[in-house]
Amino acid sequence: MITTQPHTTSYYAASRNDLTEHPVLQGEQTADVCVIGAGFTGISTALHLAERGYKVHVVEANKVGWGASGRNGGQMIGGISGEDKMAQSLGPEGEKILWDMRWAGHQIIRERVNTYHIDCDLKNGYVDVAIKPRHLRAMQDEMDYLEKHNYPFEYTMLSAEQTRDAIGTDAYIGALQNMGNGHLHPLNLCLGEARAAVSLGVTIYEQSPVLTIEPGSKAKVVTADGSVTADFVVLAGNAYHYIEPKMRGLLLPVSSFIMATAPLPDTIVQQINPQDLAVCDPNYILEYFRLSADKRLLFGGRCNYYGSDPEIIKRHLMPRMLKIYPQLAGVPVDYGWGGTIGVTVNRVPQMGRIAPNIFYSQGYSGHGVNVTHLAGQIMAETIAGTFERFDVFANIKPVRLPGQHLFAQQMVALGMMFYKLRDKL
Ligand SMILES: Cc1cc2nc3c(=O)[nH]c(=O)nc-3n(C[C@H](O)[C@H](O)[C@H](O)COP(=O)(O)OP(=O)(O)OC[C@H]3O[C@@H](n4cnc5c(N)ncnc54)[C@H](O)[C@@H]3O)c2cc1C
């Protein structure tokens, strides 16, 4: 039997501002569209569809935002992972489509926060930091790209000294500050979007793991106590998805962990992050951090650990945080949690279908806050009959790992060793 789970031990779950409980799916229900999974992809899809007038049911195994969407770093990162592959596939005519899609997720988030009055601590301001000269070169290329397209937000390269002034550490040799990216409380965003979706008629079921999907001109999504029969189904389970055998081996489930300190005194805040910027390093095995609204440092990264014990997570992350901010020695840590990121081998997000009316979207490879929102819009327009942007993703053949469901952890460990070596170059 599959058991359902409450939210994880995160700062986000402890500070969520919506405690709505949705019912368990029972009996035989019908809808135009049934969405499986209530993370950003699922909720975003449902909300876009509801705005277009569709009757939508969302079926979630645990709670709204229980997966990566309610656990992540909250960094609103620009761009789509795997853009170089996408640019190759699209050719020169595709440059404008790609540029527009790069920022579409941010735009959707901002509009939704305004339209539906979602309280999720949304802030502009972000720095990509450089550890090696090649990172600075990549940032200069990004600057040129932004300039070429008249990027409407402020952006600037920071020297090592300016980086120290901005984020209070000597750990980096420079940075690219981009005020069009930002950060937010991801669980409160997801819950707010779910609330908006319900206000437009969407029905959400929680604690209702989907066990099978019976394909057909009307597909039937079946749980232990009920079913939803729908014209279309959207699979939005990402790295937590476990039902559809046709999708095995498409994603590497990579664990990432975050800890949250106690709220920091204002003197420290002014020293380490006076402009309240989100910070992300350029490594494959990356570190990311930012302040929460109540001025905790939320510090995240990967560890060689597969469990969920907050004490072990804190022990792994603490030395890494102190390397960047030695002045935080002795600061208490209140929370530690982890989650699974769906990473694709070629880094390109995957959109496709496993039957004419059963679609999926997944594998944002660490850029999910932004790209899930784009994906929801694309899923909705695809169901409404416009395939142009869906095809941009669907035309890039995903790399499938044979037997990956049996050897997932070993594959991830091997992949991480490879990327660790690349980071050292
Ligand atoms: C620790 C961590 C830090 C991250 N940091 C960032 C960041 O700072 N910035 C960024 O852009 N991205 C980040 N990401 C990635 C980002 O969070 C994800 O890309 C994004 O949230 C994926 O959203 P999703 O809705 O596709 O999947 P999820 O949020 O994982 O949701 C999938 C849902 O599907 C449900 N589900 C699965 N199977 C079934 C089933 N059979 N029946 C019913 N329901 C089912 C699950 O219970 C889950 O709730 C991070 C991820 C993690 C884990």
Ligand as a Chemical Component Dictionary entry (heavy atoms), coordinates in Angstrom:
data_LIG
# 
_chem_comp.id                   LIG 
_chem_comp.type                 NON-POLYMER 
_chem_comp.pdbx_formal_charge   0 
_chem_comp.three_letter_code    LIG 
# 
loop_
_chem_comp_atom.comp_id 
_chem_comp_atom.atom_id 
_chem_comp_atom.alt_atom_id 
_chem_comp_atom.type_symbol 
_chem_comp_atom.charge 
_chem_comp_atom.model_Cartn_x 
_chem_comp_atom.model_Cartn_y 
_chem_comp_atom.model_Cartn_z 
_chem_comp_atom.pdbx_ordinal 
LIG C1  C1  C 0 16.029 21.093 -2.501  1  
LIG C2  C2  C 0 15.646 21.671 -3.836  2  
LIG C3  C3  C 0 16.058 22.953 -4.175  3  
LIG C4  C4  C 0 15.691 23.513 -5.395  4  
LIG N1  N1  N 0 15.985 24.815 -5.621  5  
LIG C5  C5  C 0 15.496 25.426 -6.727  6  
LIG C6  C6  C 0 15.638 26.831 -6.882  7  
LIG O1  O1  O 0 16.142 27.526 -5.999  8  
LIG N2  N2  N 0 15.189 27.397 -8.033  9  
LIG C7  C7  C 0 14.587 26.661 -9.014  10 
LIG O2  O2  O 0 14.208 27.227 -10.058 11 
LIG N3  N3  N 0 14.380 25.317 -8.863  12 
LIG C8  C8  C 0 14.789 24.690 -7.736  13 
LIG N4  N4  N 0 14.545 23.367 -7.545  14 
LIG C9  C9  C 0 13.783 22.628 -8.559  15 
LIG C10 C10 C 0 12.268 22.928 -8.489  16 
LIG O3  O3  O 0 11.835 22.909 -7.164  17 
LIG C11 C11 C 0 11.504 21.894 -9.309  18 
LIG O4  O4  O 0 11.987 21.911 -10.650 19 
LIG C12 C12 C 0 10.013 22.168 -9.377  20 
LIG O5  O5  O 0 9.481  22.435 -8.104  21 
LIG C13 C13 C 0 9.284  20.967 -9.987  22 
LIG O6  O6  O 0 7.909  21.158 -9.844  23 
LIG P1  P1  P 0 6.906  19.997 -10.238 24 
LIG O7  O7  O 0 5.547  20.498 -9.970  25 
LIG O8  O8  O 0 7.188  19.552 -11.623 26 
LIG O9  O9  O 0 7.272  18.783 -9.278  27 
LIG P2  P2  P 0 6.992  18.608 -7.682  28 
LIG O10 O10 O 0 6.919  19.908 -7.002  29 
LIG O11 O11 O 0 7.999  17.633 -7.194  30 
LIG O12 O12 O 0 5.548  18.004 -7.627  31 
LIG C14 C14 C 0 5.216  16.713 -8.065  32 
LIG C15 C15 C 0 4.005  16.271 -7.271  33 
LIG O13 O13 O 0 3.474  15.114 -7.913  34 
LIG C16 C16 C 0 2.970  14.285 -6.904  35 
LIG N5  N5  N 0 2.859  12.911 -7.442  36 
LIG C17 C17 C 0 3.848  12.115 -7.907  37 
LIG N6  N6  N 0 3.348  10.923 -8.270  38 
LIG C18 C18 C 0 2.005  10.968 -8.027  39 
LIG C19 C19 C 0 0.949  10.035 -8.157  40 
LIG N7  N7  N 0 1.150  8.802  -8.608  41 
LIG N8  N8  N 0 -0.316 10.412 -7.794  42 
LIG C20 C20 C 0 -0.550 11.665 -7.346  43 
LIG N9  N9  N 0 0.437  12.592 -7.179  44 
LIG C21 C21 C 0 1.691  12.240 -7.509  45 
LIG C22 C22 C 0 3.972  14.408 -5.769  46 
LIG O14 O14 O 0 3.414  14.026 -4.518  47 
LIG C23 C23 C 0 4.328  15.892 -5.838  48 
LIG O15 O15 O 0 3.565  16.681 -4.947  49 
LIG C24 C24 C 0 14.923 22.753 -6.330  50 
LIG C25 C25 C 0 14.523 21.462 -6.007  51 
LIG C26 C26 C 0 14.865 20.925 -4.772  52 
LIG C27 C27 C 0 14.396 19.551 -4.432  53 
# 
loop_
_chem_comp_bond.comp_id 
_chem_comp_bond.atom_id_1 
_chem_comp_bond.atom_id_2 
_chem_comp_bond.value_order 
_chem_comp_bond.pdbx_ordinal 
LIG C1  C2  SING 1  
LIG C2  C3  SING 2  
LIG C2  C26 DOUB 3  
LIG C3  C4  DOUB 4  
LIG C4  N1  SING 5  
LIG C4  C24 SING 6  
LIG N1  C5  DOUB 7  
LIG C5  C6  SING 8  
LIG C5  C8  SING 9  
LIG C6  O1  DOUB 10 
LIG C6  N2  SING 11 
LIG N2  C7  SING 12 
LIG C7  O2  DOUB 13 
LIG C7  N3  SING 14 
LIG N3  C8  DOUB 15 
LIG C8  N4  SING 16 
LIG N4  C9  SING 17 
LIG N4  C24 SING 18 
LIG C9  C10 SING 19 
LIG C10 O3  SING 20 
LIG C10 C11 SING 21 
LIG C11 O4  SING 22 
LIG C11 C12 SING 23 
LIG C12 O5  SING 24 
LIG C12 C13 SING 25 
LIG C13 O6  SING 26 
LIG O6  P1  SING 27 
LIG P1  O7  DOUB 28 
LIG P1  O8  SING 29 
LIG P1  O9  SING 30 
LIG O9  P2  SING 31 
LIG P2  O10 DOUB 32 
LIG P2  O11 SING 33 
LIG P2  O12 SING 34 
LIG O12 C14 SING 35 
LIG C14 C15 SING 36 
LIG C15 O13 SING 37 
LIG C15 C23 SING 38 
LIG O13 C16 SING 39 
LIG C16 N5  SING 40 
LIG C16 C22 SING 41 
LIG N5  C17 SING 42 
LIG N5  C21 SING 43 
LIG C17 N6  DOUB 44 
LIG N6  C18 SING 45 
LIG C18 C19 SING 46 
LIG C18 C21 DOUB 47 
LIG C19 N7  SING 48 
LIG C19 N8  DOUB 49 
LIG N8  C20 SING 50 
LIG C20 N9  DOUB 51 
LIG N9  C21 SING 52 
LIG C22 O14 SING 53 
LIG C22 C23 SING 54 
LIG C23 O15 SING 55 
LIG C24 C25 DOUB 56 
LIG C25 C26 SING 57 
LIG C26 C27 SING 58 
# 
